[in-house]
């Protein structure tokens, strides 16, 4: 990870997940703790925000699965 609060990736980059992304109850119509995207799924970063309390970047990734998922740096890598 880079400096706290400074994003490593940028909007428009293609990324893939390096871990299974599970529902942390943010998606009410999906099984709690169910896999939203499996490791290796690809997508594009459409927005980058900073979590104000934790001071870490949150990457909004469009996977083309009709889901926009907030990801941490350690959950994704660039293609």
N, C-alpha and C positions, 0 to 999 in steps of 0.2 A: 504494500500500500504506500502511496505517496504521503506528503504532509497531511495532517488532519485537516479536513475541510477543503482541500484542493483536489478537484477531480482529475483522475488519471486519464479518463476517456472523454470523448466529446460527442455532441449531437451529430447524427448522421453516420456514425461508425457502425459497421456490421459486427455483431458479437455472437458468441455461442455460450451456452450455460456450461459450467464446469461441475455443477452439482444438480441434483434434482431440486426444483423449486416447489415447495409445498405450500398449501393454503394455510396461512396463519390466521384464518377467519376473516380475511379482508374480502373474500369472494363469497357472499352469503348463499349463492345458488350452486356452490360447488362443495363437495364433501370436505369437512374440516380435516386438516392434515393430509388431504389427498394431493397427489402430484399434479401441479399445474403445468409444468414443463419439465420434461426429463433432461438429464445431463446430455449435452450435445445438441440441443435444440438451438436454432439460429434465429436471429432477429436484428432489429436496428434500433439504436438509441434515438429516441425522439425528443427527449428532454433530460436535462440534468438539474438536480436540485440539491440543496444542502439541508440535511436534517439539523434543525437549529439546536436541539437539545444535545444530540450526540456529536455534532459537528463533523458528520461524515457525508460524502456524496451518495445520493440515491439516483440511480439511472432508471428512467422509464423506458422499457424495452417493448417494442411492438413485434410480436412473434408471428403475426399473420394468422393467429388462431382466435381472433376476435378477443384477445386479452391484451391489456396493457399492464405490465408487471413491473413493480419497483424492485430493483436489484441492487445489491451491494457489490463493491468492487471485487471482493473475493468470490462472488458467485458467477462472474462472467469473465470472458477473455476476448480479445479482438480476433477476427478471422484473418 
